[in-house]
Every structure is written in structure tokens, then in C-alpha cells.
């Protein structure tokens, strides 16, 4: 069973939530990591914590929507090292996770241009992006749950342990 990591911005939460629920149903809640800041121990640096969590992952889904790059509401460059946790998640995934899946959501049809990405993100270009237009496209990312997966999800009360995605 692969351990997976899902990186997303709040503007892409609906798509991330659908992917997260599918991954939890198929792999189990303990095998899907999302929102590391929720579990960040006191006195622990975010980037270090993300790297430690991601070191056991075999796959990372990087959700890329219209607001993934550019300038944020405060006038700061998105994806810069100060853009925690997204910068740490993507940079660490590219460095340590064996399989990266760029997931294009909310109308995005291609990866951002190289001049829109920090240099340490250019490794994204070696991975084939998947466009997720609707729930049917989830099948390209994670196979549909079987009856066994659905029963384990319901009987194991995994739906009670889902991390909130906002």
C-alpha cells in the first residue's frame, strides 16, 4: 500500500478534498498525508517536519490551480521559500518522493512556465501532469474503490478520522 502526500492551496480545496477522500478510501487514512501544519508539534520548524513526514511517502500529488503561482493578497510572491507550507511540500517532494503527480485543477491545462516557478521546482517538468476536470478524472489518479475498500472505510470508521481540508 503506497503512502501518499497531497499538497494543495486552499483555493483548490474542493478538488483536494475529492482526491483525499478517494485516497483514504483506497489506501486507508494512515497512508494519506495532508495539511502538515495541523499536526506540527510545538517548537518544530515547518520545513523540517514536512521533510520528516514525506520521507516515508512513495507518491506525492501536487494540486496546481489558478492561484498556485503569482502574487498573494499581501503582495508576496507565491512559491517563494517564505510561502510555507507549499514551497516546503513541493521542494521536499521533488527531492525525496519517488513518484510525483502534478494534478491540474480548476481550469488549468498545463504546468506554469519555467519563469513562473522557483528553480527548485523545475523537476516538475519531468512528470506528466494529469488534468482533473471532475470526479471521473479521479480514476486516472487512484483506481476506484472496491467493495472491500468501501467496507474497510465504513466499518473501520476511517471517515471519522479524516483531516479537514479547507
N, CA and C atoms as an extended XYZ file, in Angstrom:
498
Properties=species:S:1:pos:R:3:atomname:S:1:resname:S:1:resid:I:1 pbc="F F F"
N         0.849       -1.175        0.000 N   UNK     1
C         0.000        0.000        0.000 CA  UNK     1
C         0.898        1.244        0.000 C   UNK     1
N         0.773        2.097       -1.000 N   UNK     2
C         1.641        3.276       -1.028 CA  UNK     2
C         1.222        4.314        0.006 C   UNK     2
N         2.193        5.024        0.495 N   UNK     3
C         1.908        6.158        1.365 CA  UNK     3
C         1.944        7.389        0.470 C   UNK     3
N         0.899        8.193        0.504 N   UNK     4
C         0.794        9.330       -0.411 CA  UNK     4
C         0.682       10.641        0.352 C   UNK     4
N         1.120       11.696       -0.307 N   UNK     5
C         1.080       13.057        0.229 CA  UNK     5
C         0.299       13.911       -0.753 C   UNK     5
N        -0.567       14.767       -0.254 N   UNK     6
C        -1.339       15.666       -1.112 CA  UNK     6
C        -1.018       17.100       -0.719 C   UNK     6
N        -0.493       17.854       -1.676 N   UNK     7
C        -0.175       19.269       -1.483 CA  UNK     7
C        -1.187       20.090       -2.282 C   UNK     7
N        -1.752       21.115       -1.644 N   UNK     8
C        -2.749       21.943       -2.327 CA  UNK     8
C        -2.827       23.318       -1.674 C   UNK     8
N        -3.400       24.257       -2.391 N   UNK     9
C        -3.722       25.578       -1.840 CA  UNK     9
C        -5.203       25.583       -1.468 C   UNK     9
N        -5.571       26.443       -0.546 N   UNK    10
C        -6.967       26.490       -0.105 CA  UNK    10
C        -7.929       26.796       -1.259 C   UNK    10
N        -7.466       27.520       -2.268 N   UNK    11
C        -8.330       27.818       -3.417 CA  UNK    11
C        -8.663       26.559       -4.219 C   UNK    11
N        -7.912       25.481       -4.009 N   UNK    12
C        -8.152       24.219       -4.704 CA  UNK    12
C        -8.654       23.137       -3.750 C   UNK    12
N        -9.235       23.569       -2.634 N   UNK    13
C        -9.641       22.634       -1.579 CA  UNK    13
C       -10.691       21.630       -2.045 C   UNK    13
N       -11.627       22.022       -2.873 N   UNK    14
C       -12.673       21.082       -3.305 CA  UNK    14
C       -12.065       19.910       -4.072 C   UNK    14
N       -11.162       20.194       -4.988 N   UNK    15
C       -10.504       19.125       -5.747 CA  UNK    15
C        -9.613       18.286       -4.830 C   UNK    15
N        -8.913       18.941       -3.919 N   UNK    16
C        -8.054       18.219       -2.975 CA  UNK    16
C        -8.880       17.314       -2.074 C   UNK    16
N       -10.036       17.798       -1.653 N   UNK    17
C       -10.911       17.005       -0.788 CA  UNK    17
C       -11.370       15.738       -1.507 C   UNK    17
N       -11.748       15.855       -2.776 N   UNK    18
C       -12.183       14.685       -3.542 CA  UNK    18
C       -11.045       13.674       -3.687 C   UNK    18
N        -9.851       14.154       -3.994 N   UNK    19
C        -8.688       13.270       -4.122 CA  UNK    19
C        -8.356       12.630       -2.784 C   UNK    19
N        -8.390       13.407       -1.718 N   UNK    20
C        -8.092       12.906       -0.378 CA  UNK    20
C        -9.071       11.808        0.026 C   UNK    20
N       -10.360       12.042       -0.178 N   UNK    21
C       -11.362       11.047        0.200 CA  UNK    21
C       -11.180        9.755       -0.592 C   UNK    21
N       -10.872        9.863       -1.875 N   UNK    22
C       -10.624        8.661       -2.688 CA  UNK    22
C        -9.387        7.931       -2.174 C   UNK    22
N        -8.312        8.663       -1.907 N   UNK    23
C        -7.071        8.046       -1.438 CA  UNK    23
C        -7.280        7.357       -0.091 C   UNK    23
N        -8.000        7.998        0.808 N   UNK    24
C        -8.262        7.396        2.123 CA  UNK    24
C        -9.102        6.138        1.968 C   UNK    24
N       -10.084        6.187        1.091 N   UNK    25
C       -10.944        5.026        0.894 CA  UNK    25
C       -10.144        3.832        0.345 C   UNK    25
N        -9.227        4.097       -0.574 N   UNK    26
C        -8.464        3.018       -1.217 CA  UNK    26
C        -7.263        2.590       -0.377 C   UNK    26
N        -6.517        3.543        0.195 N   UNK    27
C        -5.274        3.211        0.889 CA  UNK    27
C        -5.400        3.149        2.412 C   UNK    27
N        -6.390        3.845        2.971 N   UNK    28
C        -6.532        3.919        4.423 CA  UNK    28
C        -6.052        5.271        4.926 C   UNK    28
N        -6.677        5.766        5.979 N   UNK    29
C        -6.402        7.107        6.480 CA  UNK    29
C        -4.951        7.263        6.946 C   UNK    29
N        -4.357        6.222        7.469 N   UNK    30
C        -2.980        6.332        7.957 CA  UNK    30
C        -1.946        6.395        6.838 C   UNK    30
N        -2.374        6.134        5.611 N   UNK    31
C        -1.454        6.124        4.475 CA  UNK    31
C        -1.520        7.406        3.637 C   UNK    31
N        -2.355        8.366        4.035 N   UNK    32
C        -2.543        9.583        3.260 CA  UNK    32
C        -2.217       10.786        4.142 C   UNK    32
N        -1.236       11.569        3.723 N   UNK    33
C        -0.807       12.742        4.478 CA  UNK    33
C        -1.274       14.010        3.779 C   UNK    33
N        -1.835       14.915        4.567 N   UNK    34
C        -2.334       16.186        4.051 CA  UNK    34
C        -2.334       17.180        5.210 C   UNK    34
N        -2.185       18.456        4.916 N   UNK    35
C        -2.211       19.525        5.924 CA  UNK    35
C        -1.242       19.301        7.076 C   UNK    35
N         0.053       19.279        6.815 N   UNK    36
C         1.003       19.016        7.897 CA  UNK    36
C         0.968       20.067        9.001 C   UNK    36
N         0.566       21.292        8.675 N   UNK    37
C         0.559       22.348        9.682 CA  UNK    37
C        -0.430       22.057       10.807 C   UNK    37
N        -1.450       21.236       10.537 N   UNK    38
C        -2.428       20.870       11.560 CA  UNK    38
C        -1.764       20.049       12.666 C   UNK    38
N        -0.769       19.255       12.288 N   UNK    39
C        -0.129       18.334       13.233 CA  UNK    39
C         1.269       18.779       13.649 C   UNK    39
N         1.678       19.976       13.261 N   UNK    40
C         3.018       20.462       13.565 CA  UNK    40
C         3.231       20.545       15.071 C   UNK    40
N         4.185       19.759       15.606 N   UNK    41
C         4.457       19.839       17.045 CA  UNK    41
C         5.032       21.211       17.403 C   UNK    41
N         4.808       21.620       18.645 N   UNK    42
C         5.365       22.889       19.101 CA  UNK    42
C         6.887       22.827       19.005 C   UNK    42
N         7.474       23.976       18.739 N   UNK    43
C         8.929       24.115       18.681 CA  UNK    43
C         9.545       23.282       17.559 C   UNK    43
N         8.793       23.076       16.484 N   UNK    44
C         9.299       22.308       15.346 CA  UNK    44
C         9.195       23.177       14.111 C   UNK    44
N        10.224       23.214       13.303 N   UNK    45
C        10.222       24.007       12.073 CA  UNK    45
C         9.374       23.291       11.025 C   UNK    45
N         8.541       24.060       10.308 N   UNK    46
C         7.618       23.503        9.322 CA  UNK    46
C         8.348       22.693        8.257 C   UNK    46
N         9.374       23.266        7.638 N   UNK    47
C        10.080       22.574        6.559 CA  UNK    47
C        10.688       21.258        7.011 C   UNK    47
N        11.261       21.243        8.187 N   UNK    48
C        11.867       20.028        8.751 CA  UNK    48
C        10.790       18.973        9.016 C   UNK    48
N         9.663       19.417        9.554 N   UNK    49
C         8.567       18.495        9.858 CA  UNK    49
C         8.000       17.894        8.571 C   UNK    49
N         7.816       18.715        7.544 N   UNK    50
C         7.303       18.224        6.269 CA  UNK    50
C         8.267       17.200        5.683 C   UNK    50
N         9.564       17.491        5.720 N   UNK    51
C        10.560       16.558        5.182 CA  UNK    51
C        10.499       15.226        5.923 C   UNK    51
N        10.352       15.265        7.237 N   UNK    52
C        10.279       14.035        8.023 CA  UNK    52
C         9.028       13.236        7.660 C   UNK    52
N         7.895       13.903        7.521 N   UNK    53
C         6.649       13.235        7.171 CA  UNK    53
C         6.708       12.651        5.758 C   UNK    53
N         7.301       13.400        4.848 N   UNK    54
C         7.336       12.995        3.454 CA  UNK    54
C         8.371       11.906        3.171 C   UNK    54
N         9.317       11.703        4.080 N   UNK    55
C        10.394       10.737        3.844 CA  UNK    55
C         9.879        9.310        3.693 C   UNK    55
N         8.655        9.044        4.153 N   UNK    56
C         8.092        7.698        4.045 CA  UNK    56
C         7.072        7.572        2.909 C   UNK    56
N         6.895        8.617        2.127 N   UNK    57
C         5.901        8.593        1.051 CA  UNK    57
C         6.487        8.028       -0.235 C   UNK    57
N         5.648        7.307       -0.964 N   UNK    58
C         6.042        6.791       -2.265 CA  UNK    58
C         5.495        7.642       -3.407 C   UNK    58
N         4.499        8.473       -3.104 N   UNK    59
C         3.853        9.262       -4.151 CA  UNK    59
C         3.380       10.587       -3.567 C   UNK    59
N         3.514       11.653       -4.348 N   UNK    60
C         3.004       12.960       -3.934 CA  UNK    60
C         2.141       13.532       -5.049 C   UNK    60
N         0.949       13.952       -4.689 N   UNK    61
C         0.053       14.642       -5.614 CA  UNK    61
C         0.210       16.133       -5.349 C   UNK    61
N         0.598       16.887       -6.363 N   UNK    62
C         0.773       18.332       -6.260 CA  UNK    62
C        -0.389       18.976       -7.013 C   UNK    62
N        -1.353       19.508       -6.269 N   UNK    63
C        -2.538       20.125       -6.874 CA  UNK    63
C        -2.160       21.528       -7.354 C   UNK    63
N        -2.343       21.782       -8.645 N   UNK    64
C        -1.957       23.061       -9.247 CA  UNK    64
C        -3.200       23.712       -9.853 C   UNK    64
N        -3.624       24.804       -9.244 N   UNK    65
C        -4.787       25.540       -9.718 CA  UNK    65
C        -4.396       26.946      -10.151 C   UNK    65
N        -5.380       27.776      -10.486 N   UNK    66
C        -5.109       29.126      -10.999 CA  UNK    66
C        -4.335       30.024      -10.028 C   UNK    66
N        -4.447       29.804       -8.729 N   UNK    67
C        -3.774       30.667       -7.757 CA  UNK    67
C        -2.511       30.025       -7.172 C   UNK    67
N        -2.025       28.973       -7.814 N   UNK    68
C        -0.838       28.283       -7.303 CA  UNK    68
C         0.405       29.154       -7.436 C   UNK    68
N         0.522       29.890       -8.532 N   UNK    69
C         1.642       30.810       -8.730 CA  UNK    69
C         1.127       32.239       -8.652 C   UNK    69
N         2.009       33.195       -8.862 N   UNK    70
C         1.616       34.599       -8.884 CA  UNK    70
C         1.920       35.307       -7.575 C   UNK    70
N         1.123       36.325       -7.299 N   UNK    71
C         1.287       37.164       -6.114 CA  UNK    71
C         0.091       36.938       -5.199 C   UNK    71
N         0.334       36.815       -3.897 N   UNK    72
C        -0.770       36.594       -2.954 CA  UNK    72
C        -1.412       37.920       -2.541 C   UNK    72
N        -2.385       37.850       -1.649 N   UNK    73
C        -3.136       39.029       -1.197 CA  UNK    73
C        -2.265       40.062       -0.498 C   UNK    73
N        -1.134       39.637        0.043 N   UNK    74
C        -0.234       40.544        0.749 CA  UNK    74
C         0.853       41.113       -0.163 C   UNK    74
N         0.787       40.774       -1.458 N   UNK    75
C         1.774       41.264       -2.399 CA  UNK    75
C         3.061       40.463       -2.422 C   UNK    75
N         3.058       39.284       -1.808 N   UNK    76
C         4.257       38.438       -1.779 CA  UNK    76
C         4.202       37.408       -2.900 C   UNK    76
N         5.365       37.057       -3.390 N   UNK    77
C         5.470       36.064       -4.454 CA  UNK    77
C         5.102       34.691       -3.920 C   UNK    77
N         4.114       34.064       -4.549 N   UNK    78
C         3.764       32.693       -4.187 CA  UNK    78
C         4.901       31.771       -4.620 C   UNK    78
N         5.017       30.646       -3.958 N   UNK    79
C         6.022       29.619       -4.232 CA  UNK    79
C         7.429       30.016       -3.839 C   UNK    79
N         7.603       31.166       -3.209 N   UNK    80
C         8.927       31.533       -2.704 CA  UNK    80
C         9.185       30.710       -1.442 C   UNK    80
N        10.435       30.640       -0.978 N   UNK    81
C        10.707       29.884        0.248 CA  UNK    81
C         9.888       30.345        1.454 C   UNK    81
N         9.440       31.599        1.446 N   UNK    82
C         8.629       32.098        2.558 CA  UNK    82
C         7.184       31.609        2.479 C   UNK    82
N         6.814       31.005        1.363 N   UNK    83
C         5.446       30.532        1.138 CA  UNK    83
C         5.276       29.154        1.777 C   UNK    83
N         5.202       29.126        3.098 N   UNK    84
C         5.029       27.860        3.819 CA  UNK    84
C         3.555       27.515        3.843 C   UNK    84
N         3.160       26.278        3.784 N   UNK    85
C         3.973       25.096        3.615 CA  UNK    85
C         4.164       24.657        2.162 C   UNK    85
N         3.515       25.340        1.210 N   UNK    86
C         3.534       24.859       -0.178 CA  UNK    86
C         4.955       24.733       -0.726 C   UNK    86
N         5.795       25.731       -0.509 N   UNK    87
C         7.157       25.632       -1.032 CA  UNK    87
C         7.875       24.424       -0.439 C   UNK    87
N         7.782       24.252        0.869 N   UNK    88
C         8.430       23.108        1.514 CA  UNK    88
C         7.886       21.782        1.002 C   UNK    88
N         6.578       21.707        0.832 N   UNK    89
C         5.968       20.464        0.352 CA  UNK    89
C         6.480       20.092       -1.035 C   UNK    89
N         6.433       21.038       -1.958 N   UNK    90
C         6.813       20.729       -3.339 CA  UNK    90
C         8.314       20.484       -3.454 C   UNK    90
N         9.122       21.341       -2.859 N   UNK    91
C        10.581       21.169       -2.936 CA  UNK    91
C        11.005       19.847       -2.305 C   UNK    91
N        10.431       19.506       -1.168 N   UNK    92
C        10.770       18.250       -0.493 CA  UNK    92
C        10.292       17.051       -1.294 C   UNK    92
N         9.088       17.133       -1.838 N   UNK    93
C         8.574       16.032       -2.660 CA  UNK    93
C         9.494       15.777       -3.853 C   UNK    93
N         9.892       16.840       -4.536 N   UNK    94
C        10.758       16.681       -5.698 CA  UNK    94
C        12.111       16.079       -5.333 C   UNK    94
N        12.544       16.321       -4.121 N   UNK    95
C        13.847       15.827       -3.674 CA  UNK    95
C        13.783       14.394       -3.127 C   UNK    95
N        12.672       14.017       -2.475 N   UNK    96
C        12.639       12.758       -1.730 CA  UNK    96
C        11.600       11.732       -2.159 C   UNK    96
N        10.544       12.134       -2.840 N   UNK    97
C         9.461       11.202       -3.149 CA  UNK    97
C         9.687       10.589       -4.533 C   UNK    97
N         9.611        9.259       -4.636 N   UNK    98
C         9.914        8.601       -5.912 CA  UNK    98
C         8.966        8.927       -7.062 C   UNK    98
N         7.690        9.191       -6.773 N   UNK    99
C         6.741        9.479       -7.853 CA  UNK    99
C         5.956       10.742       -7.526 C   UNK    99
N         5.991       11.690       -8.454 N   UNK   100
C         5.263       12.956       -8.324 CA  UNK   100
C         4.158       12.982       -9.376 C   UNK   100
N         2.970       13.418       -8.982 N   UNK   101
C         1.865       13.561       -9.921 CA  UNK   101
C         1.366       15.001       -9.844 C   UNK   101
N         1.746       15.843      -10.822 N   UNK   102
C         1.146       17.183      -10.872 CA  UNK   102
C        -0.325       17.034      -11.303 C   UNK   102
N        -1.241       17.553      -10.504 N   UNK   103
C        -2.669       17.444      -10.781 CA  UNK   103
C        -3.186       18.840      -11.104 C   UNK   103
N        -3.582       19.040      -12.337 N   UNK   104
C        -4.046       20.352      -12.799 CA  UNK   104
C        -5.547       20.456      -12.561 C   UNK   104
N        -5.954       21.468      -11.787 N   UNK   105
C        -7.351       21.596      -11.371 CA  UNK   105
C        -7.886       22.997      -11.664 C   UNK   105
N        -9.198       23.095      -11.620 N   UNK   106
C        -9.907       24.378      -11.746 CA  UNK   106
C        -9.550       25.134      -13.025 C   UNK   106
N        -9.519       24.403      -14.131 N   UNK   107
C        -9.335       25.029      -15.436 CA  UNK   107
C        -7.902       25.130      -15.926 C   UNK   107
N        -6.932       24.742      -15.136 N   UNK   108
C        -5.533       24.787      -15.580 CA  UNK   108
C        -5.306       23.640      -16.555 C   UNK   108
N        -4.646       23.910      -17.670 N   UNK   109
C        -4.442       22.901      -18.712 CA  UNK   109
C        -2.985       22.514      -18.898 C   UNK   109
N        -2.071       23.224      -18.241 N   UNK   110
C        -0.655       22.904      -18.379 CA  UNK   110
C         0.128       23.440      -17.200 C   UNK   110
N         1.333       22.925      -17.039 N   UNK   111
C         2.194       23.411      -15.961 CA  UNK   111
C         2.564       24.871      -16.198 C   UNK   111
N         2.796       25.636      -15.146 N   UNK   112
C         3.224       27.027      -15.312 CA  UNK   112
C         4.549       27.094      -16.081 C   UNK   112
N         4.794       28.223      -16.713 N   UNK   113
C         6.050       28.433      -17.448 CA  UNK   113
C         7.230       28.399      -16.474 C   UNK   113
N         8.408       27.981      -16.947 N   UNK   114
C         9.575       27.904      -16.067 CA  UNK   114
C         9.898       29.207      -15.335 C   UNK   114
N         9.661       30.358      -15.971 N   UNK   115
C         9.977       31.620      -15.304 CA  UNK   115
C         8.972       31.974      -14.194 C   UNK   115
N         7.871       31.205      -14.086 N   UNK   116
C         6.902       31.411      -13.018 CA  UNK   116
C         7.186       30.530      -11.809 C   UNK   116
N         8.169       29.629      -11.938 N   UNK   117
C         8.469       28.681      -10.865 CA  UNK   117
C         9.860       28.915      -10.305 C   UNK   117
N        10.029       28.685       -9.008 N   UNK   118
C        11.383       28.717       -8.455 CA  UNK   118
C        12.224       27.615       -9.126 C   UNK   118
N        13.498       27.811       -9.192 N   UNK   119
C        14.364       26.839       -9.868 CA  UNK   119
C        14.258       25.445       -9.251 C   UNK   119
N        14.080       25.373       -7.931 N   UNK   120
C        13.994       24.048       -7.308 CA  UNK   120
C        12.676       23.333       -7.608 C   UNK   120
N        11.774       23.966       -8.362 N   UNK   121
C        10.525       23.326       -8.799 CA  UNK   121
C        10.610       22.813      -10.235 C   UNK   121
N        11.692       23.077      -10.934 N   UNK   122
C        11.784       22.697      -12.342 CA  UNK   122
C        11.747       21.192      -12.549 C   UNK   122
N        11.976       20.413      -11.500 N   UNK   123
C        11.841       18.964      -11.585 CA  UNK   123
C        10.414       18.522      -11.887 C   UNK   123
N         9.434       19.406      -11.703 N   UNK   124
C         8.048       19.063      -12.041 CA  UNK   124
C         7.893       18.741      -13.520 C   UNK   124
N         8.740       19.335      -14.363 N   UNK   125
C         8.590       19.158      -15.804 CA  UNK   125
C         8.902       17.745      -16.270 C   UNK   125
N         9.554       16.939      -15.465 N   UNK   126
C         9.830       15.563      -15.894 CA  UNK   126
C         8.643       14.632      -15.631 C   UNK   126
N         7.636       15.119      -14.907 N   UNK   127
C         6.462       14.322      -14.591 CA  UNK   127
C         5.285       14.721      -15.478 C   UNK   127
N         4.508       13.759      -15.896 N   UNK   128
C         3.348       14.027      -16.745 CA  UNK   128
C         2.186       14.502      -15.886 C   UNK   128
N         1.694       15.704      -16.161 N   UNK   129
C         0.555       16.198      -15.370 CA  UNK   129
C        -0.746       15.498      -15.763 C   UNK   129
N        -1.670       15.451      -14.821 N   UNK   130
C        -2.992       14.887      -15.054 CA  UNK   130
C        -3.996       16.012      -14.835 C   UNK   130
N        -4.879       16.213      -15.807 N   UNK   131
C        -5.920       17.234      -15.684 CA  UNK   131
C        -7.115       16.604      -14.972 C   UNK   131
N        -7.546       17.236      -13.895 N   UNK   132
C        -8.711       16.754      -13.147 CA  UNK   132
C        -9.841       17.758      -13.326 C   UNK   132
N       -10.762       17.417      -14.227 N   UNK   133
C       -11.902       18.293      -14.514 CA  UNK   133
C       -13.095       17.982      -13.609 C   UNK   133
N       -13.281       16.697      -13.313 N   UNK   134
C       -14.407       16.287      -12.480 CA  UNK   134
C       -14.055       14.988      -11.767 C   UNK   134
N       -15.009       14.438      -11.049 N   UNK   135
C       -14.749       13.242      -10.251 CA  UNK   135
C       -14.373       12.032      -11.104 C   UNK   135
N       -14.823       11.993      -12.354 N   UNK   136
C       -14.450       10.871      -13.224 CA  UNK   136
C       -12.946       10.829      -13.471 C   UNK   136
N       -12.307       11.976      -13.443 N   UNK   137
C       -10.858       12.035      -13.671 CA  UNK   137
C       -10.061       11.486      -12.490 C   UNK   137
N       -10.707       11.278      -11.350 N   UNK   138
C       -10.017       10.663      -10.214 CA  UNK   138
C        -9.495        9.272      -10.570 C   UNK   138
N       -10.179        8.590      -11.483 N   UNK   139
C        -9.767        7.246      -11.873 CA  UNK   139
C        -8.384        7.232      -12.522 C   UNK   139
N        -7.959        8.339      -13.108 N   UNK   140
C        -6.605        8.435      -13.667 CA  UNK   140
C        -5.557        8.506      -12.559 C   UNK   140
N        -5.966        8.971      -11.399 N   UNK   141
C        -5.044        9.188      -10.290 CA  UNK   141
C        -4.998        8.003       -9.330 C   UNK   141
N        -6.169        7.536       -8.930 N   UNK   142
C        -6.294        6.424       -7.997 CA  UNK   142
C        -7.467        5.573       -8.465 C   UNK   142
N        -7.242        4.275       -8.575 N   UNK   143
C        -8.310        3.410       -9.073 CA  UNK   143
C        -9.548        3.503       -8.186 C   UNK   143
N       -10.708        3.224       -8.759 N   UNK   144
C       -11.943        3.291       -7.966 CA  UNK   144
C       -11.900        2.297       -6.801 C   UNK   144
N       -12.529        2.650       -5.689 N   UNK   145
C       -12.543        1.730       -4.554 CA  UNK   145
C       -13.351        0.479       -4.863 C   UNK   145
N       -12.882       -0.638       -4.354 N   UNK   146
C       -13.614       -1.893       -4.478 CA  UNK   146
C       -14.600       -1.990       -3.317 C   UNK   146
N       -15.389       -3.038       -3.317 N   UNK   147
C       -16.304       -3.272       -2.200 CA  UNK   147
C       -15.507       -3.439       -0.901 C   UNK   147
N       -14.373       -4.121       -0.972 N   UNK   148
C       -13.512       -4.287        0.204 CA  UNK   148
C       -13.072       -2.929        0.746 C   UNK   148
N       -12.614       -2.035       -0.141 N   UNK   149
C       -12.178       -0.704        0.288 CA  UNK   149
C       -13.326        0.056        0.967 C   UNK   149
N       -14.491       -0.009        0.364 N   UNK   150
C       -15.653        0.710        0.906 CA  UNK   150
C       -16.041        0.179        2.278 C   UNK   150
N       -16.031       -1.141        2.429 N   UNK   151
C       -16.374       -1.730        3.728 CA  UNK   151
C       -15.336       -1.368        4.785 C   UNK   151
N       -14.051       -1.449        4.431 N   UNK   152
C       -12.993       -1.098        5.386 CA  UNK   152
C       -13.135        0.366        5.823 C   UNK   152
N       -13.458        1.236        4.874 N   UNK   153
C       -13.630        2.655        5.142 CA  UNK   153
C       -14.783        2.888        6.121 C   UNK   153
N       -15.912        2.208        5.884 N   UNK   154
C       -17.089        2.414        6.724 CA  UNK   154
C       -16.969        1.693        8.069 C   UNK   154
N       -16.605        0.422        8.044 N   UNK   155
C       -16.539       -0.365        9.267 CA  UNK   155
C       -15.392        0.087       10.165 C   UNK   155
N       -14.291        0.512        9.552 N   UNK   156
C       -13.140        0.975       10.328 CA  UNK   156
C       -13.292        2.400       10.827 C   UNK   156
N       -14.424        3.017       10.535 N   UNK   157
C       -14.709        4.392       10.952 CA  UNK   157
C       -13.625        5.371       10.497 C   UNK   157
N       -13.000        5.061        9.356 N   UNK   158
C       -11.965        5.959        8.844 CA  UNK   158
C       -12.548        7.315        8.473 C   UNK   158
N       -13.780        7.369        8.096 N   UNK   159
C       -14.424        8.620        7.738 CA  UNK   159
C       -14.478        9.567        8.930 C   UNK   159
N       -14.380        9.024       10.157 N   UNK   160
C       -14.363        9.878       11.350 CA  UNK   160
C       -13.008       10.507       11.584 C   UNK   160
N       -11.962        9.947       10.987 N   UNK   161
C       -10.594       10.422       11.241 CA  UNK   161
C       -10.053       11.256       10.088 C   UNK   161
N       -10.890       11.681        9.171 N   UNK   162
C       -10.429       12.481        8.045 CA  UNK   162
C        -9.922       13.840        8.522 C   UNK   162
N        -8.832       14.275        7.947 N   UNK   163
C        -8.292       15.601        8.220 CA  UNK   163
C        -9.159       16.621        7.484 C   UNK   163
N        -9.556       17.698        8.144 N   UNK   164
C       -10.360       18.713        7.437 CA  UNK   164
C        -9.540       19.390        6.343 C   UNK   164
N       -10.141       19.535        5.191 N   UNK   165
C        -9.496       20.220        4.069 CA  UNK   165
C       -10.290       21.482        3.795 C   UNK   165
N        -9.613       22.621        3.944 N   UNK   166
C       -10.283       23.917        3.777 CA  UNK   166
C        -9.556       24.770        2.787 C   UNK   166
